[in-house]
């Protein structure tokens, strides 16, 4: 059975339509139909084709690993590079233009202006210094000292009654390989749905319970509030994350 036939059969067994798989994976329906016919020409390259296979497999609940192996056997392993890419760099090189010299005359002019400004500032501050009032000190009797002024006591204002902030779950997911992720609240509303590419991270700040579905747990590193979450070795894992709980992460039933 080919890759496309395997994905199409798993989709039908899961009771999903092409439109539903497209909504879950954010992949166009035309591309999904082409992949189910084992036509990967519209994927845009081997890298995207492998990512689409993983995303569709996670959405329909099948193992993407043997499908990726079959794709590599037919189209070559990842990382292959053509001879044209070796001799022709994809990014053109930029040649920096030589910097123009500032000029000694301009430097001397800046130094002279700075010195003149400092001298003017010093002259103004010297003449504007306050003078002590001699008449106020002459009224004191010999041997008498001026009474120190009482230091006002700082008034302490009562702290405002602040409501305790709601607990928050900081979810950080780093993908070592392409991984499909779905995040929804308790009412079933989708908060996020898509594929996290390899080498990238996603962060969510949630103050309410959420459900997280991970399509490829071995390919991710997941932490909640800085603590690592160890997932099972299965291909699809569903986690329940409740910020208000002492153990905020739990494996969802089913």
PEMO-V938827 format. One record per residue. N is the residue number from 0. BURIAL is # if it has 24 or more other C-alpha atoms within 12 Angstrom, else .. Layout:
BEGIN
((N/BURIAL) (N/BURIAL))
END
This chain:
BEGIN
((0/.) (1/.) (2/#) (3/#) (4/.) (5/#) (6/#) (7/#) (8/#) (9/#) (10/#) (11/.) (12/.) (13/.) (14/.) (15/.) (16/.) (17/#) (18/.) (19/.) (20/#) (21/#) (22/.) (23/#) (24/#) (25/#) (26/#) (27/.) (28/.) (29/.) (30/#) (31/#) (32/#) (33/#) (34/#) (35/#) (36/.) (37/#) (38/#) (39/#) (40/.) (41/.) (42/#) (43/.) (44/.) (45/#) (46/#) (47/#) (48/#) (49/#) (50/#) (51/#) (52/#) (53/#) (54/#) (55/#) (56/#) (57/#) (58/#) (59/#) (60/#) (61/#) (62/#) (63/#) (64/#) (65/.) (66/#) (67/#) (68/.) (69/.) (70/#) (71/.) (72/.) (73/.) (74/.) (75/.) (76/.) (77/.) (78/.) (79/.) (80/.) (81/.) (82/.) (83/.) (84/.) (85/.) (86/.) (87/.) (88/.) (89/.) (90/.) (91/.) (92/.) (93/.) (94/.) (95/.) (96/.) (97/.) (98/.) (99/.) (100/.) (101/.) (102/.) (103/.) (104/.) (105/.) (106/.) (107/.) (108/.) (109/.) (110/.) (111/.) (112/.) (113/.) (114/.) (115/.) (116/.) (117/.) (118/.) (119/.) (120/.) (121/.) (122/.) (123/.) (124/.) (125/.) (126/.) (127/.) (128/.) (129/.) (130/.) (131/.) (132/.) (133/.) (134/.) (135/.) (136/.) (137/.) (138/.) (139/.) (140/.) (141/.) (142/.) (143/.) (144/.) (145/.) (146/.) (147/.) (148/.) (149/.) (150/.) (151/.) (152/.) (153/.) (154/.) (155/.) (156/.) (157/.) (158/.) (159/.) (160/.) (161/.) (162/.) (163/.) (164/.) (165/.) (166/.) (167/.) (168/#) (169/#) (170/#) (171/#) (172/#) (173/#) (174/#) (175/.) (176/#) (177/#) (178/#) (179/#) (180/#) (181/#) (182/#) (183/#) (184/.) (185/.) (186/.) (187/.) (188/.) (189/.) (190/.) (191/#) (192/#) (193/#) (194/#) (195/#) (196/#) (197/#) (198/.) (199/.) (200/.) (201/#) (202/.) (203/#) (204/.) (205/#) (206/.) (207/#) (208/#) (209/#) (210/#) (211/#) (212/#) (213/#) (214/#) (215/#) (216/#) (217/#) (218/#) (219/#) (220/#) (221/#) (222/#) (223/#) (224/#) (225/.) (226/.) (227/.) (228/#) (229/.) (230/#) (231/.) (232/.) (233/.) (234/#) (235/#) (236/#) (237/#) (238/#) (239/#) (240/#) (241/#) (242/#) (243/.) (244/.) (245/.) (246/.) (247/#) (248/#) (249/#) (250/.) (251/.) (252/.) (253/.))
END
